[in-house]
């Protein structure tokens, strides 16, 4: 899983992740870097777990 944060303005960021098809899928919202980083971790947490 690959995610990216993009600066949209002063202290405002958007996020997207690369889907299995290779397309970048945007995540909802645009907030501060800290808030967007937390959103990415929260929404994508199931995909970030190591395979056992």
HELIX and SHEET records of a PDB file:
HELIX    1   1 UNK A   33  UNK A   48  1                                  16    
SHEET    1   A 3 UNK A   3  UNK A   9  0                                        
SHEET    2   A 3 UNK A  12  UNK A  18 -1                                        
SHEET    3   A 3 UNK A  24  UNK A  26 -1                                        
END                                                                             
